[in-house]
Amino acid sequence: ETGVTQSPTHLIKTRGQQVTLRCSSQSGHNTVSWYQQALGQGPQFIFQYYREEENGRGNFPPRFSGLQFPNYSSELNVNALELDDSALYLCASSRGLANYEQYFGPGTRLTVT
Amino acid sequence: QKEVEQDPGPLSVPEGAIVSLNCTYSNSAFQYFMWYRQYSRKGPELLMYTYSSGNKEDGRFTAQVDKSSKYISLFIRDSQPSDSATYLCAMSAGVRGGSEKLVFGKGMKLTVNP
């Protein structure tokens, strides 16, 4: 069984640029959730995709957007990057809406300069 | 008041000690309670989850939930240096509770010294 994978591992961007992060869900999982983890903090929920539709969103502005594809992989897009967007971005997959069993990928570390 | 409060530590214990990690919460809609372990520069790893109140044991790990006090705990018996990591509590109201998101504590950094 393949776990959750994310790409790229690290990314450096300049303020104002746009970024796309990618996630492949664990085999058999059709739900993907995205989280932002700032240094020394717990992960913060960005949004969730279930069967290719957004199914819940946290307290993040519209410049954070996402997609889920028919194979259940997902993208997180962030426009107009700000310095405070520097964080570890985590993707988690689960089967259906069983959010108590979410499995996380290794994350993408984004640095905005 | 934050929905989930967790003392960030750090906590340092000798090998073999019993470790107690705790979180409190304010949202009475939470029904699912999870503990994750996160090694440095890695994603969180699910240790165990509990539904509603009660205890759950898995090897050296025991999770307890007291909904009346809005308090959850994770106990680690016979702690090992390999248990050194950040431990995150997380909670969810679940689909029937109207929210799919996991709400995390800040995480407690644990070091087990040989």
Interface residues (C-beta under 8 A of the other chain):
Chain A: V4 S33 Y35 G40 Q41 G42 P43 Q44 F45 Q48 N55 G56 G58 L90 A92 L97 N99 Y100 E101 Q102 Y103 F104 G105 P106 G107 R109
Chain B: V4 Q6 P8 Y32 M34 Y36 R41 K42 G43 P44 E45 L46 Y49 Y51 L88 A90 S92 G94 V95 S99 E100 K101 L102 V103 F104 G105 K106 G107
